[in-house]
Amino acid sequence: MARPREFDRGEALAKARDVFWSRGYEGTSMADLVCELGLASARIYAAFGSKEDLFREAVALYEAQEGGFVERALAQEPTALAAAERIFREAVDTYTRTGKPWGCMVVTAATNCATGNAKIGDWLAERRRAQTSAITGRLDRAIREGELRPEADARALGDTFATVMHGLSVKARDGVSRERLQDVTRLAMQLLQAQTGSPSAR
């Protein structure tokens, strides 16, 4: 029988996620991973494959946990407005959480990449586009169901929503306070509420 590994793979993956989240893909070296995980590089490669493989798995972990709030809200909330309000609230909470890197891992981990890492940047961009598409789809449904005005532009609203989300991430990384980010989300909700003809969100 093979000798069992002497480390917790899930714990090591969570540590790697936080390193990539904090420093980005290109900003994280194998030496950084060795130091933070407390494992020799050979053991990291044996457990996770390449640095790219480890990064992709770390992003999947982020999206299943902290970063999955958008998908959960879209699936669980009964209306588009309730989903939007929850998404903004949880975005601010996630991006400014004590003890975790600030901002969104998918937004900040690889915005610009060297040529050799372009496929990582493209992969993350596709994930961002998919999330925007999911938001747009929910807004389009809200128009069809009468929650939003029939003349509302789901694509423009979805792009605006995603732009605010990405801006919250960047501002959080810049150290902007939770209170100021909440002010931004209140204005964004007022824009969305205006498409219903109902009073502005509080």
Salt bridges, closest charged atoms under 4 A:
GLU11 OE2 - LYS15 NZ 3.54
ASP18 OD1 - ARG17 NE 2.92
ASP18 OD2 - LYS100 NZ 3.17
ASP32 OD1 - ARG23 NH1 3.00
GLU36 OE2 - ARG23 NH2 3.39
GLU52 OE2 - ARG56 NH2 2.95
GLU52 OE1 - LYS119 NZ 3.49
GLU57 OE2 - ARG9 NH1 2.62
GLU63 OE1 - ARG127 NH2 2.52
GLU66 OE1 - ARG17 NH1 3.41
GLU66 OE2 - LYS100 NZ 3.76
GLU77 OE2 - ARG86 NH1 2.89
GLU90 OE2 - ARG86 NE 2.95
ASP93 OD1 - ARG178 NH1 2.69
GLU126 OE1 - ARG129 NH2 3.04
ASP140 OD2 - ARG144 NH1 2.61
GLU145 OE2 - ARG141 NE 2.94
ASP183 OD1 - ARG186 NH2 2.23
